[in-house]
Amino acid sequence: MQSSGRVSRSRANKHHWDDEDFRGKKAHKSHRSHHEVKRDLENYFERKRLKELTEDTWLQ
């Protein structure tokens, strides 16, 4: 039950943010879906983690 509430709340916030963002100065930019943004973030953090791992092995 809580998770669905959390999702709907974040969805409401996201909608508001999208309205602000795409009506305003970034209107010319293509709309990126929530899933695309989430995937990009996951990819970024995965790369960051791998980079830190490789740096750790270099230091050893």
PDB file of N, CA, C and O in Angstrom, chain B, residues numbered from 101:
ATOM      1  N   MET B 101       0.835  -1.208   0.000  1.00  0.00           N
ATOM      2  CA  MET B 101       0.000   0.000   0.000  1.00  0.00           C
ATOM      3  C   MET B 101       0.879   1.271   0.000  1.00  0.00           C
ATOM      4  O   MET B 101       0.639   2.203  -0.768  1.00  0.00           O
ATOM      5  N   GLN B 102       1.873   1.284   0.856  1.00  0.00           N
ATOM      6  CA  GLN B 102       2.731   2.463   0.945  1.00  0.00           C
ATOM      7  C   GLN B 102       3.456   2.747  -0.363  1.00  0.00           C
ATOM      8  O   GLN B 102       3.561   3.895  -0.795  1.00  0.00           O
ATOM      9  N   SER B 103       3.953   1.682  -0.985  1.00  0.00           N
ATOM     10  CA  SER B 103       4.728   1.863  -2.213  1.00  0.00           C
ATOM     11  C   SER B 103       3.875   2.529  -3.296  1.00  0.00           C
ATOM     12  O   SER B 103       4.355   3.407  -4.013  1.00  0.00           O
ATOM     13  N   SER B 104       2.617   2.113  -3.413  1.00  0.00           N
ATOM     14  CA  SER B 104       1.747   2.714  -4.431  1.00  0.00           C
ATOM     15  C   SER B 104       1.526   4.196  -4.129  1.00  0.00           C
ATOM     16  O   SER B 104       1.471   5.019  -5.044  1.00  0.00           O
ATOM     17  N   GLY B 105       1.402   4.529  -2.856  1.00  0.00           N
ATOM     18  CA  GLY B 105       1.249   5.927  -2.468  1.00  0.00           C
ATOM     19  C   GLY B 105       2.487   6.729  -2.832  1.00  0.00           C
ATOM     20  O   GLY B 105       2.398   7.851  -3.330  1.00  0.00           O
ATOM     21  N   ARG B 106       3.651   6.128  -2.572  1.00  0.00           N
ATOM     22  CA  ARG B 106       4.909   6.795  -2.882  1.00  0.00           C
ATOM     23  C   ARG B 106       5.038   7.023  -4.388  1.00  0.00           C
ATOM     24  O   ARG B 106       5.467   8.089  -4.830  1.00  0.00           O
ATOM     25  N   VAL B 107       4.665   6.019  -5.160  1.00  0.00           N
ATOM     26  CA  VAL B 107       4.743   6.125  -6.622  1.00  0.00           C
ATOM     27  C   VAL B 107       3.828   7.238  -7.120  1.00  0.00           C
ATOM     28  O   VAL B 107       4.235   8.060  -7.940  1.00  0.00           O
ATOM     29  N   SER B 108       2.593   7.266  -6.626  1.00  0.00           N
ATOM     30  CA  SER B 108       1.648   8.270  -7.107  1.00  0.00           C
ATOM     31  C   SER B 108       2.120   9.672  -6.719  1.00  0.00           C
ATOM     32  O   SER B 108       1.954  10.622  -7.484  1.00  0.00           O
ATOM     33  N   ARG B 109       2.710   9.796  -5.528  1.00  0.00           N
ATOM     34  CA  ARG B 109       3.207  11.095  -5.101  1.00  0.00           C
ATOM     35  C   ARG B 109       4.350  11.552  -6.011  1.00  0.00           C
ATOM     36  O   ARG B 109       4.368  12.696  -6.464  1.00  0.00           O
ATOM     37  N   SER B 110       5.294  10.659  -6.274  1.00  0.00           N
ATOM     38  CA  SER B 110       6.416  11.032  -7.135  1.00  0.00           C
ATOM     39  C   SER B 110       5.922  11.332  -8.546  1.00  0.00           C
ATOM     40  O   SER B 110       6.442  12.219  -9.223  1.00  0.00           O
ATOM     41  N   ARG B 111       4.915  10.583  -8.979  1.00  0.00           N
ATOM     42  CA  ARG B 111       4.351  10.810 -10.307  1.00  0.00           C
ATOM     43  C   ARG B 111       3.731  12.208 -10.378  1.00  0.00           C
ATOM     44  O   ARG B 111       3.870  12.907 -11.382  1.00  0.00           O
ATOM     45  N   ALA B 112       3.055  12.603  -9.312  1.00  0.00           N
ATOM     46  CA  ALA B 112       2.448  13.933  -9.279  1.00  0.00           C
ATOM     47  C   ALA B 112       3.533  15.008  -9.326  1.00  0.00           C
ATOM     48  O   ALA B 112       3.407  15.993 -10.054  1.00  0.00           O
ATOM     49  N   ASN B 113       4.580  14.817  -8.560  1.00  0.00           N
ATOM     50  CA  ASN B 113       5.690  15.772  -8.564  1.00  0.00           C
ATOM     51  C   ASN B 113       6.333  15.844  -9.940  1.00  0.00           C
ATOM     52  O   ASN B 113       6.643  16.929 -10.434  1.00  0.00           O
ATOM     53  N   LYS B 114       6.527  14.698 -10.549  1.00  0.00           N
ATOM     54  CA  LYS B 114       7.148  14.624 -11.868  1.00  0.00           C
ATOM     55  C   LYS B 114       6.303  15.395 -12.888  1.00  0.00           C
ATOM     56  O   LYS B 114       6.833  16.140 -13.713  1.00  0.00           O
ATOM     57  N   HIS B 115       4.982  15.204 -12.818  1.00  0.00           N
ATOM     58  CA  HIS B 115       4.099  15.886 -13.761  1.00  0.00           C
ATOM     59  C   HIS B 115       4.255  17.402 -13.627  1.00  0.00           C
ATOM     60  O   HIS B 115       4.366  18.118 -14.622  1.00  0.00           O
ATOM     61  N   HIS B 116       4.261  17.872 -12.396  1.00  0.00           N
ATOM     62  CA  HIS B 116       4.421  19.296 -12.140  1.00  0.00           C
ATOM     63  C   HIS B 116       5.754  19.794 -12.706  1.00  0.00           C
ATOM     64  O   HIS B 116       5.818  20.831 -13.365  1.00  0.00           O
ATOM     65  N   TRP B 117       6.805  19.037 -12.436  1.00  0.00           N
ATOM     66  CA  TRP B 117       8.137  19.412 -12.924  1.00  0.00           C
ATOM     67  C   TRP B 117       8.171  19.433 -14.452  1.00  0.00           C
ATOM     68  O   TRP B 117       8.738  20.345 -15.053  1.00  0.00           O
ATOM     69  N   ASP B 118       7.560  18.423 -15.075  1.00  0.00           N
ATOM     70  CA  ASP B 118       7.508  18.377 -16.537  1.00  0.00           C
ATOM     71  C   ASP B 118       6.789  19.604 -17.088  1.00  0.00           C
ATOM     72  O   ASP B 118       7.253  20.228 -18.042  1.00  0.00           O
ATOM     73  N   ASP B 119       5.656  19.944 -16.481  1.00  0.00           N
ATOM     74  CA  ASP B 119       4.905  21.118 -16.933  1.00  0.00           C
ATOM     75  C   ASP B 119       5.792  22.361 -16.893  1.00  0.00           C
ATOM     76  O   ASP B 119       5.870  23.112 -17.865  1.00  0.00           O
ATOM     77  N   GLU B 120       6.452  22.567 -15.766  1.00  0.00           N
ATOM     78  CA  GLU B 120       7.330  23.726 -15.615  1.00  0.00           C
ATOM     79  C   GLU B 120       8.444  23.691 -16.655  1.00  0.00           C
ATOM     80  O   GLU B 120       8.718  24.678 -17.338  1.00  0.00           O
ATOM     81  N   ASP B 121       9.069  22.538 -16.751  1.00  0.00           N
ATOM     82  CA  ASP B 121      10.270  22.398 -17.569  1.00  0.00           C
ATOM     83  C   ASP B 121       9.978  22.600 -19.045  1.00  0.00           C
ATOM     84  O   ASP B 121      10.681  23.344 -19.729  1.00  0.00           O
ATOM     85  N   PHE B 122       8.933  21.930 -19.536  1.00  0.00           N
ATOM     86  CA  PHE B 122       8.714  21.916 -20.978  1.00  0.00           C
ATOM     87  C   PHE B 122       7.880  23.099 -21.458  1.00  0.00           C
ATOM     88  O   PHE B 122       7.858  23.396 -22.652  1.00  0.00           O
ATOM     89  N   ARG B 123       7.198  23.773 -20.545  1.00  0.00           N
ATOM     90  CA  ARG B 123       6.522  25.005 -20.937  1.00  0.00           C
ATOM     91  C   ARG B 123       7.531  26.160 -20.977  1.00  0.00           C
ATOM     92  O   ARG B 123       7.346  27.138 -21.700  1.00  0.00           O
ATOM     93  N   GLY B 124       8.588  26.025 -20.194  1.00  0.00           N
ATOM     94  CA  GLY B 124       9.530  27.125 -20.027  1.00  0.00           C
ATOM     95  C   GLY B 124      10.692  27.095 -20.990  1.00  0.00           C
ATOM     96  O   GLY B 124      10.533  26.773 -22.167  1.00  0.00           O
ATOM     97  N   LYS B 125      11.866  27.433 -20.478  1.00  0.00           N
ATOM     98  CA  LYS B 125      13.035  27.660 -21.333  1.00  0.00           C
ATOM     99  C   LYS B 125      13.512  26.421 -22.060  1.00  0.00           C
ATOM    100  O   LYS B 125      14.208  26.527 -23.070  1.00  0.00           O
ATOM    101  N   LYS B 126      13.146  25.232 -21.558  1.00  0.00           N
ATOM    102  CA  LYS B 126      13.604  23.996 -22.191  1.00  0.00           C
ATOM    103  C   LYS B 126      12.569  23.412 -23.148  1.00  0.00           C
ATOM    104  O   LYS B 126      12.663  22.247 -23.536  1.00  0.00           O
ATOM    105  N   ALA B 127      11.587  24.218 -23.524  1.00  0.00           N
ATOM    106  CA  ALA B 127      10.489  23.717 -24.353  1.00  0.00           C
ATOM    107  C   ALA B 127      10.985  23.122 -25.668  1.00  0.00           C
ATOM    108  O   ALA B 127      10.359  22.217 -26.218  1.00  0.00           O
ATOM    109  N   HIS B 128      12.112  23.633 -26.171  1.00  0.00           N
ATOM    110  CA  HIS B 128      12.629  23.148 -27.454  1.00  0.00           C
ATOM    111  C   HIS B 128      13.253  21.760 -27.336  1.00  0.00           C
ATOM    112  O   HIS B 128      13.405  21.057 -28.335  1.00  0.00           O
ATOM    113  N   LYS B 129      13.614  21.367 -26.116  1.00  0.00           N
ATOM    114  CA  LYS B 129      14.246  20.050 -25.939  1.00  0.00           C
ATOM    115  C   LYS B 129      13.217  18.942 -26.067  1.00  0.00           C
ATOM    116  O   LYS B 129      12.048  19.112 -25.720  1.00  0.00           O
ATOM    117  N   SER B 130      13.673  17.806 -26.570  1.00  0.00           N
ATOM    118  CA  SER B 130      12.768  16.662 -26.713  1.00  0.00           C
ATOM    119  C   SER B 130      12.409  16.122 -25.337  1.00  0.00           C
ATOM    120  O   SER B 130      13.218  16.127 -24.409  1.00  0.00           O
ATOM    121  N   HIS B 131      11.189  15.665 -25.240  1.00  0.00           N
ATOM    122  CA  HIS B 131      10.694  15.137 -23.970  1.00  0.00           C
ATOM    123  C   HIS B 131      11.335  13.788 -23.689  1.00  0.00           C
ATOM    124  O   HIS B 131      11.288  12.880 -24.519  1.00  0.00           O
ATOM    125  N   ARG B 132      11.935  13.666 -22.506  1.00  0.00           N
ATOM    126  CA  ARG B 132      12.510  12.385 -22.103  1.00  0.00           C
ATOM    127  C   ARG B 132      11.599  11.739 -21.069  1.00  0.00           C
ATOM    128  O   ARG B 132      11.207  12.370 -20.087  1.00  0.00           O
ATOM    129  N   SER B 133      11.270  10.489 -21.298  1.00  0.00           N
ATOM    130  CA  SER B 133      10.374   9.791 -20.381  1.00  0.00           C
ATOM    131  C   SER B 133      11.082   9.512 -19.063  1.00  0.00           C
ATOM    132  O   SER B 133      12.311   9.504 -18.985  1.00  0.00           O
ATOM    133  N   HIS B 134      10.281   9.284 -18.035  1.00  0.00           N
ATOM    134  CA  HIS B 134      10.795   8.955 -16.707  1.00  0.00           C
ATOM    135  C   HIS B 134      11.704   7.732 -16.772  1.00  0.00           C
ATOM    136  O   HIS B 134      12.740   7.682 -16.110  1.00  0.00           O
ATOM    137  N   HIS B 135      11.307   6.750 -17.573  1.00  0.00           N
ATOM    138  CA  HIS B 135      12.079   5.510 -17.662  1.00  0.00           C
ATOM    139  C   HIS B 135      13.442   5.750 -18.304  1.00  0.00           C
ATOM    140  O   HIS B 135      14.438   5.160 -17.884  1.00  0.00           O
ATOM    141  N   GLU B 136      13.494   6.610 -19.315  1.00  0.00           N
ATOM    142  CA  GLU B 136      14.768   6.927 -19.964  1.00  0.00           C
ATOM    143  C   GLU B 136      15.718   7.609 -18.984  1.00  0.00           C
ATOM    144  O   GLU B 136      16.901   7.274 -18.912  1.00  0.00           O
ATOM    145  N   VAL B 137      15.187   8.564 -18.235  1.00  0.00           N
ATOM    146  CA  VAL B 137      16.001   9.272 -17.243  1.00  0.00           C
ATOM    147  C   VAL B 137      16.524   8.294 -16.197  1.00  0.00           C
ATOM    148  O   VAL B 137      17.698   8.324 -15.827  1.00  0.00           O
ATOM    149  N   LYS B 138      15.625   7.425 -15.729  1.00  0.00           N
ATOM    150  CA  LYS B 138      15.997   6.436 -14.712  1.00  0.00           C
ATOM    151  C   LYS B 138      17.086   5.509 -15.245  1.00  0.00           C
ATOM    152  O   LYS B 138      18.052   5.213 -14.541  1.00  0.00           O
ATOM    153  N   ARG B 139      16.932   5.058 -16.475  1.00  0.00           N
ATOM    154  CA  ARG B 139      17.915   4.159 -17.081  1.00  0.00           C
ATOM    155  C   ARG B 139      19.274   4.863 -17.210  1.00  0.00           C
ATOM    156  O   ARG B 139      20.314   4.274 -16.914  1.00  0.00           O
ATOM    157  N   ASP B 140      19.256   6.115 -17.650  1.00  0.00           N
ATOM    158  CA  ASP B 140      20.499   6.869 -17.786  1.00  0.00           C
ATOM    159  C   ASP B 140      21.198   7.030 -16.439  1.00  0.00           C
ATOM    160  O   ASP B 140      22.418   6.900 -16.346  1.00  0.00           O
ATOM    161  N   LEU B 141      20.415   7.315 -15.395  1.00  0.00           N
ATOM    162  CA  LEU B 141      20.987   7.438 -14.060  1.00  0.00           C
ATOM    163  C   LEU B 141      21.615   6.129 -13.615  1.00  0.00           C
ATOM    164  O   LEU B 141      22.717   6.115 -13.067  1.00  0.00           O
ATOM    165  N   GLU B 142      20.904   5.019 -13.853  1.00  0.00           N
ATOM    166  CA  GLU B 142      21.429   3.708 -13.471  1.00  0.00           C
ATOM    167  C   GLU B 142      22.727   3.421 -14.212  1.00  0.00           C
ATOM    168  O   GLU B 142      23.683   2.923 -13.618  1.00  0.00           O
ATOM    169  N   ASN B 143      22.768   3.730 -15.505  1.00  0.00           N
ATOM    170  CA  ASN B 143      23.985   3.540 -16.300  1.00  0.00           C
ATOM    171  C   ASN B 143      25.130   4.387 -15.745  1.00  0.00           C
ATOM    172  O   ASN B 143      26.266   3.925 -15.632  1.00  0.00           O
ATOM    173  N   TYR B 144      24.809   5.629 -15.403  1.00  0.00           N
ATOM    174  CA  TYR B 144      25.821   6.535 -14.859  1.00  0.00           C
ATOM    175  C   TYR B 144      26.417   5.989 -13.564  1.00  0.00           C
ATOM    176  O   TYR B 144      27.635   5.950 -13.391  1.00  0.00           O
ATOM    177  N   PHE B 145      25.530   5.568 -12.658  1.00  0.00           N
ATOM    178  CA  PHE B 145      26.016   5.071 -11.372  1.00  0.00           C
ATOM    179  C   PHE B 145      26.773   3.758 -11.526  1.00  0.00           C
ATOM    180  O   PHE B 145      27.731   3.499 -10.796  1.00  0.00           O
ATOM    181  N   GLU B 146      26.345   2.929 -12.475  1.00  0.00           N
ATOM    182  CA  GLU B 146      27.066   1.685 -12.750  1.00  0.00           C
ATOM    183  C   GLU B 146      28.477   1.984 -13.255  1.00  0.00           C
ATOM    184  O   GLU B 146      29.443   1.372 -12.800  1.00  0.00           O
ATOM    185  N   ARG B 147      28.598   2.922 -14.194  1.00  0.00           N
ATOM    186  CA  ARG B 147      29.918   3.309 -14.700  1.00  0.00           C
ATOM    187  C   ARG B 147      30.785   3.894 -13.587  1.00  0.00           C
ATOM    188  O   ARG B 147      31.971   3.583 -13.476  1.00  0.00           O
ATOM    189  N   LYS B 148      30.169   4.748 -12.764  1.00  0.00           N
ATOM    190  CA  LYS B 148      30.886   5.370 -11.654  1.00  0.00           C
ATOM    191  C   LYS B 148      31.424   4.300 -10.707  1.00  0.00           C
ATOM    192  O   LYS B 148      32.573   4.368 -10.271  1.00  0.00           O
ATOM    193  N   ARG B 149      30.590   3.318 -10.394  1.00  0.00           N
ATOM    194  CA  ARG B 149      30.973   2.238  -9.494  1.00  0.00           C
ATOM    195  C   ARG B 149      32.124   1.430 -10.096  1.00  0.00           C
ATOM    196  O   ARG B 149      33.088   1.100  -9.404  1.00  0.00           O
ATOM    197  N   LEU B 150      32.016   1.116 -11.375  1.00  0.00           N
ATOM    198  CA  LEU B 150      33.075   0.362 -12.046  1.00  0.00           C
ATOM    199  C   LEU B 150      34.385   1.151 -12.065  1.00  0.00           C
ATOM    200  O   LEU B 150      35.462   0.591 -11.859  1.00  0.00           O
ATOM    201  N   LYS B 151      34.278   2.444 -12.311  1.00  0.00           N
ATOM    202  CA  LYS B 151      35.458   3.307 -12.324  1.00  0.00           C
ATOM    203  C   LYS B 151      36.144   3.290 -10.957  1.00  0.00           C
ATOM    204  O   LYS B 151      37.366   3.173 -10.868  1.00  0.00           O
ATOM    205  N   GLU B 152      35.342   3.407  -9.892  1.00  0.00           N
ATOM    206  CA  GLU B 152      35.900   3.376  -8.540  1.00  0.00           C
ATOM    207  C   GLU B 152      36.560   2.030  -8.256  1.00  0.00           C
ATOM    208  O   GLU B 152      37.617   1.971  -7.629  1.00  0.00           O
ATOM    209  N   LEU B 153      35.927   0.947  -8.723  1.00  0.00           N
ATOM    210  CA  LEU B 153      36.507  -0.386  -8.531  1.00  0.00           C
ATOM    211  C   LEU B 153      37.857  -0.507  -9.225  1.00  0.00           C
ATOM    212  O   LEU B 153      38.819  -1.012  -8.646  1.00  0.00           O
ATOM    213  N   THR B 154      37.922  -0.042 -10.469  1.00  0.00           N
ATOM    214  CA  THR B 154      39.180  -0.144 -11.218  1.00  0.00           C
ATOM    215  C   THR B 154      40.252   0.743 -10.587  1.00  0.00           C
ATOM    216  O   THR B 154      41.423   0.364 -10.547  1.00  0.00           O
ATOM    217  N   GLU B 155      39.863   1.914 -10.097  1.00  0.00           N
ATOM    218  CA  GLU B 155      40.829   2.783  -9.421  1.00  0.00           C
ATOM    219  C   GLU B 155      41.358   2.117  -8.159  1.00  0.00           C
ATOM    220  O   GLU B 155      42.544   2.221  -7.846  1.00  0.00           O
ATOM    221  N   ASP B 156      40.475   1.431  -7.434  1.00  0.00           N
ATOM    222  CA  ASP B 156      40.897   0.713  -6.232  1.00  0.00           C
ATOM    223  C   ASP B 156      41.927  -0.357  -6.563  1.00  0.00           C
ATOM    224  O   ASP B 156      42.919  -0.507  -5.849  1.00  0.00           O
ATOM    225  N   THR B 157      41.702  -1.099  -7.634  1.00  0.00           N
ATOM    226  CA  THR B 157      42.643  -2.159  -8.003  1.00  0.00           C
ATOM    227  C   THR B 157      43.975  -1.562  -8.464  1.00  0.00           C
ATOM    228  O   THR B 157      45.036  -2.135  -8.219  1.00  0.00           O
ATOM    229  N   TRP B 158      43.911  -0.411  -9.129  1.00  0.00           N
ATOM    230  CA  TRP B 158      45.154   0.264  -9.546  1.00  0.00           C
ATOM    231  C   TRP B 158      45.983   0.678  -8.328  1.00  0.00           C
ATOM    232  O   TRP B 158      47.208   0.559  -8.322  1.00  0.00           O
ATOM    233  N   LEU B 159      45.291   1.161  -7.307  1.00  0.00           N
ATOM    234  CA  LEU B 159      45.992   1.648  -6.120  1.00  0.00           C
ATOM    235  C   LEU B 159      46.625   0.517  -5.318  1.00  0.00           C
ATOM    236  O   LEU B 159      47.639   0.733  -4.655  1.00  0.00           O
ATOM    237  N   GLN B 160      46.059  -0.663  -5.360  1.00  0.00           N
ATOM    238  CA  GLN B 160      46.553  -1.773  -4.535  1.00  0.00           C
ATOM    239  C   GLN B 160      47.932  -2.246  -4.974  1.00  0.00           C
ATOM    240  O   GLN B 160      48.485  -3.172  -4.380  1.00  0.00           O
TER     241      GLN B 160
END
